[in-house]
Amino acid sequence: MLNFSKVIALALSSLSFYGIGVSTLSKSALAGEPIIDRNCRRHERTQEVFQQIPPQNQARILMTSSFQVNNQKYALQLLKFPNSTGVLCLWKPNARLPQRLKDVSIIQDKVIERLEKDPSQPANYIITVKGEKMEDILKTAYRLNLTNPNQPKVTPLIRVYKN
């Protein structure tokens, strides 16, 4: 038969295990890579972040390409979202995090089919963007000039039209 002190010890042990379980579950963190949003920001995988950033706005890194300008090393990163649209991010020298590439709205949040360095010009990329369903354009190839990464320039090179 259990005496009173053993019952109290058992109850306290059960209560402490319950408290540990509740505290662990209330701070649930999900393992894996950080969640990346449309502004190139990384977020820790938590339940709160999953509620704030829906899956359609969570990217995966499709490609990272480095280049040099004025002896400074930069990196261009292409994020891909579930609806196949892409976002370009720029890693600047000594930066801890990338930033969404600015002033290139003509290619941001579009379906980027191809991204490759232009071998003939340093800090330049050729980007092929798929036309939207309501356009007469099938795809457009652009030159992304990053010789001044703070002021990128996008130039259309060729357009392929639908029949």
C-alpha positions in Angstrom: 0.0 0.0 0.0 1.2 3.5 -0.9 1.7 5.9 1.9 1.0 9.6 1.7 4.6 10.7 0.9 4.9 8.3 -2.0 1.6 9.5 -3.5 2.9 13.1 -3.2 6.2 12.2 -4.8 4.5 10.4 -7.7 2.1 13.3 -8.2 5.0 15.8 -8.3 7.0 13.7 -10.7 4.0 13.4 -13.0 3.4 17.1 -12.8 7.0 17.9 -13.7 6.9 15.6 -16.7 3.7 17.2 -17.8 5.2 20.7 -17.5 8.3 19.7 -19.5 6.0 18.3 -22.3 3.9 21.4 -22.4 6.8 23.8 -22.6 8.5 21.7 -25.3 5.3 21.6 -27.4 4.5 25.2 -27.0 7.8 26.3 -28.6 7.6 23.9 -31.5 10.3 24.5 -34.0 10.4 22.6 -37.3 13.7 21.3 -38.5 15.1 22.2 -41.9 16.2 25.2 -43.9 14.9 28.6 -43.0 11.8 29.9 -44.8 12.6 32.5 -47.4 10.0 35.1 -48.3 9.5 37.3 -51.4 11.8 40.0 -50.0 14.7 37.5 -49.7 14.4 37.5 -45.9 15.1 34.3 -44.0 12.9 33.2 -41.2 13.3 30.5 -38.6 10.9 27.6 -39.1 8.4 28.0 -36.4 4.6 27.6 -36.3 4.1 31.4 -36.1 6.2 31.9 -39.3 4.2 29.2 -41.1 1.0 31.1 -40.1 2.4 34.5 -41.2 4.0 33.3 -44.5 1.7 30.9 -46.4 3.3 28.1 -48.5 2.8 29.9 -51.8 5.1 32.7 -50.5 7.8 30.3 -49.3 10.8 30.0 -51.7 13.5 27.6 -52.3 16.9 28.7 -53.6 17.2 27.5 -57.2 20.6 29.1 -58.1 23.4 31.2 -56.7 26.0 32.8 -59.0 28.9 34.9 -57.9 30.5 37.8 -59.8 33.0 40.6 -59.2 32.7 44.3 -59.6 35.5 46.7 -58.6 37.3 43.8 -56.8 34.2 43.3 -54.6 32.5 39.9 -54.6 28.7 39.8 -55.0 26.3 36.9 -55.5 23.0 36.8 -57.5 20.5 34.4 -56.1 17.3 33.1 -57.8 14.5 32.1 -55.6 11.7 29.9 -57.0 8.2 29.9 -55.5 5.5 27.1 -55.8 3.7 29.0 -58.6 7.0 28.9 -60.6 7.6 32.6 -60.3 11.1 33.8 -59.4 12.7 36.5 -57.3 16.2 37.8 -57.7 18.2 38.5 -54.6 21.6 40.3 -54.3 24.3 39.4 -51.7 26.5 42.4 -51.3 30.1 42.3 -49.9 30.2 41.9 -46.1 26.4 41.6 -45.9 24.9 39.0 -43.6 21.7 38.6 -45.7 20.7 39.2 -49.3 18.3 41.9 -50.5 15.7 41.7 -53.1 17.1 43.2 -56.3 15.6 46.6 -56.8 14.5 48.5 -59.9 14.0 45.3 -62.0 10.3 44.8 -61.7 10.1 43.8 -65.4 11.7 40.4 -64.4 10.8 40.1 -60.7 7.9 37.9 -59.7 7.8 36.5 -63.2 8.3 32.9 -64.4 12.0 32.8 -65.0 12.8 29.9 -67.3 16.6 30.5 -67.5 19.3 32.5 -65.8 22.9 32.3 -67.0 26.0 34.5 -66.9 26.8 36.3 -70.1 30.3 35.0 -70.9 31.1 38.0 -73.1 30.5 40.6 -70.4 31.4 40.4 -66.7 28.6 41.1 -64.1 25.9 40.5 -66.8 23.3 37.8 -67.0 20.9 36.7 -69.7 17.4 35.9 -68.2 14.6 34.3 -70.1 11.2 35.1 -68.8 8.0 33.3 -69.8 5.2 35.6 -71.1 2.0 35.8 -69.2 -1.1 34.0 -70.3 -2.9 37.1 -71.5 0.0 38.4 -73.5 1.0 37.8 -77.1 4.5 37.2 -76.0 5.7 33.6 -75.5 9.0 34.6 -73.8 11.5 37.4 -73.6 15.2 37.3 -73.1 16.7 40.2 -71.1 20.2 41.3 -70.2 20.6 42.1 -66.5 23.6 44.4 -66.1 25.0 44.4 -62.6 28.2 46.4 -63.3 26.7 48.9 -60.8 24.9 46.5 -58.4 23.1 49.4 -56.7 21.5 50.5 -60.0 20.9 47.3 -62.0 19.8 47.8 -65.6 17.5 45.4 -67.5 17.4 45.5 -71.3 15.1 43.4 -73.5 17.2 41.5 -76.1 14.7 39.4 -78.0 11.0 38.6 -77.8 9.3 35.5 -79.1 5.6 36.0 -80.0 2.8 33.5 -80.0 1.3 32.6 -83.4 
